[in-house]
């Protein structure tokens, strides 16, 4: 019995030392003198598997020869990814993430996109407002609002950062409207009273789209519209517009991120306008990772 207990204790001690060693390696600060791959176990920290940036990153791993060099893409969620990012930055650890703008993380942290010479992620994008076919004829007042609504990445980031800091999306949206009355006036220009008309808005459940959907909903409510918000993944969002299950969405990232959906549903939706210019997706790292400036650097530095 004593002998068995001794072996058990030794086993537990070895296990604890192993964990300690793993912990120490994962908590090591970024070392620009060492190759990056081994420092992060050749892993890019991603988000939801169905996100457009994840599909493009899978393509990037192949086109840049990273997959052949043991690089992998870790699927998680936006919340999990930003949590890992926060911890890494606080400890000055190396990390590579799937990033996109607009997002509050680029406001809160010093991050940089890696250059993409092969153009896997495309050029900068626009976030488009799309609507179901026939909406212009059936709800012209709502359609007028769709044509009016636009803002900048910095303006959207104001709402996103509040929500990330714990403010309820509805409260953050109302605060934005109160702070920007002239902008709201432009959005509602020539938009008649809703008279309790129902509106269903679908949106991709990303931080940026949660912010925009709630701002739009609150703006429409000031004109007497009854707004229902439906969060969903990208494909169901496009399907909802194409089938008429939802009236509109302010969440279509084009021409790259949602390119496959736009092609698949061509002719079954109305591309109303670009409501935000300067959107971008790609791989990003903290700015203290000074030697890593391009996706090509992941393999060579």
N, C-alpha and C positions, 0 to 999 in steps of 0.2 A: 504493500500500500504506500509506504513512504517513498519507495523507488518510483512508483507510478506518479506520485504527486510531484516528485522532483523533476521528472521529464515534462510534466504538464506545465510547471512553472517556467522551465527553460524554453518550452515551446511558445508560451505566452510572451516571454521576454523577447524572443527572436521576432515574433510577430509585431510587437510594439516598436522594435528597432527598425523593422522594415517599413512600418508606417511612418516613423519619424524621418527615415531617409527619403521616402517618397515625398513627404510634406516639405522637407527642406529643398528638394529639387524643384518642386512646383512653385515654391515661394521665392526662388532665386531671382534677383533683379536682372534686367536685360543687360547682356554683355555684348557690346558691339564687336568685340574681338573674337567672338565665337560664332560659328554658323547658327543661323536662326532655327532651322528645322529641329535639331535635337533639343533646343531650349523649350520648345512648345510641343514636343512629341509629334512634329509634322502635322499639326492639326489647326484647321481654320474653324473658328467658332461661328456657327451659323444660327439660323432661326427656323421657322416652320418649313417643313419639307416642300410644301406646295407653293412657296413664295417664288416669284420670278427671279429674284436675285440668287436664290439657291440653285435654280436650273442653270443660270448663267455661270455660276461659280463652278458647278460640275463640269461645264464646258471648258472653263478656264483651266481647270486642273489638267485636262487633256491637251488643250492647245498650247499651253506653256510647258508641257512635259513634266508637270508636278506629280501627276498620278503615278507615273513610272518611277518617281523618286520617293515613294512612300507617303506623299501628302494625302490628307483625307479631309473631308468636310463633315463637321460634327453637327447633326441636326439637334435643335433644342426649341426654344421659343424666344420671342423678342424680350420678354421679361427676364428669362434665364440668361440670355446673351448679355443684356445690359448689366445684370447683376455681376456676372463674371468680369465684364469690362471694368466696372467700378472697382472691384477688388484688385484687379491687375494694375490699374492706374495708380491707386493709392499705394501700392507696394513697388511701383516702377518695374513691374514684370513685363516680359514680352507677350504680345497677343496680336492675332490677326482676326478680324471680324468681317462679316458681311455687313456693309454699311449703306445708308441711303440718306439723302437730303431731300425734303425737310425732315429733320428729327431732332428732338431735344438734346440727344447725346452730343451733337456737334455744337450745341450752344453751351452745354455744361462742361465738356471736356475739350482738350486740345488734341484734335484728331486730324489726320490727313488721308485723302484717298491715294491709293497706289496707282501710279501711271499704268495705263492699259494700252500699250502700243498695238496690240492685235485687235483692239476695238471689240472685245468680247461683250462688254457691257454697253456698247454703243456710246453715242454722244449724250450730252445733257438732255433730259426729257422734259415733257410737260405733263402735268396732271390734268386730265380732261374731264369735262362734265359730259356724261352720256345720258340719254333718255330713251324710253321705250318709243317705238314708232307710233305715231298718232297722238302723242301727248300735246304737240303744238296746237292741234285742232281742238282737242278735248278740254285742255286746261291752259288756255293762252296766257293767263295771268302768271301761273307758275312757270311757264316756259319763258316768259319775259325775265323773271328772276334768274333762271338758269343762264340766260344770255348776259345778264348784268354781273353776276358774281365772279369776282377774281380778287386775288391778293398775292402777297409775296412770301417767300420762304421765311423771312425774318418775322413777318406778322403772324404766320401760322405757328412759328416756334414759340411765340409769347404764350399762346394758349397751351401748347404741348408741355411746356416747362411747368406751368401752373398745375396741370393735371398730374405730371410726374411727381410734383411736390406734395401731392395728396389732396388737391382741390377737386371736388366733384366736377366731371365734364360739363354738366349743365351750368353750374356756378361759374366755372372758368369762361364758358361761352357768353354768359350774360355780362360778366365783367368786361370782356372784350368789346361787346356791343356798346356798353356804356362809355367806354374809353375812346371809341372811334365813331362818334355820331355822324360825321360827314361821310365816312366811308359807307356806313350802313345806309345813309340817305341815297347814295349812288346805287347801291345794290337794289334798293326798293323803288328806284325811279321808274315810273310808268307801270308799276305793279299794282293792280287794283286790289281792293279788300277781298280777302279769301272767303268771307262769309261762311266759315266753318267747313270749307272744302277740305277733303281728306288728301293727304300726300304721304306716299310711302317712299322712303329713301333707303337704298341699300348701300352699304359701305364695307370695304375690307377692314377687318378688325386690327389695323395697325395704329400705332400711336398718332401718326399724322392724320389719318382718316377719322379716327375717333374725335379728334379736335375739330376738323373741318365739318363733319356731319353735325356735331352739336351746335356749332356756330350757325350753320345754315338753318337748322331746325329752329333755333331761337329767333333768328331774323324773320323767318316765315311766320312764326307764331305772333310776332308783333303786328302782322297784317291780317290776322284772323284765320290762318290756316291750321288745320289739325294734322300734326306731323307724327308719323310713326317711323322710328329708326330700326333698321334690321342689320345688325352686324353679321358678317359671314366671311368665308374664305373667298379668294379671287374668282375661282371658276363659278361657284354658286352666285356670286354677285353679278357676273356677266350673264349668267343664265336667267337670273331674275329680271334683268332688263330686257333680254331678248324675248322672253316669254310673256312679258307684261305683268309679272308678279310684283314688280316694283316700278315706280314712275321714273326715277332718276337715280344717278349716283355721281358723286364728285370724286371718285376714287380710281379712275382709269389712268394708269401710268403708260404713256405711249411716247415714242414708237417701239420701245424695246421690252420693258418689263412685262407688259400684258399683250405683247405682239401676237402670241399664239391664240389668245382668246378673241382678240379683235378680228383676226382672220377667220377663226371658226364661226363667229357669229356675224360675219359681214352681211350687210343688208337687213339685219334684224334689230338694229339699234340706230339712234340718231346721235352723231358726234356733234354736240352743241358748240363747244368752245374749249380752249385751254383756260383753266381757271387759275393755274399757277405755273410759272415758267422757272426753269433753273433746277428742276429736280434731277437727282443723280443717284446712281447705284454703283457699287463696286466693292473692292476690298479696301479696308481701312486699318490704320495702325495709329497708336499714340505718337505725337510728334517727337517724343524723346527717343524713339527708335530711328535715329538720324541716318543710319546706313541703309535703311529699307525705304526706297522711294518708288519702286516699280514692282509689278507682279513678278517680273523676271528676276528680281533680287531674291525672291524667296528660295529659288533653287541655287543661286550662286553665292549668297552672302549669309 
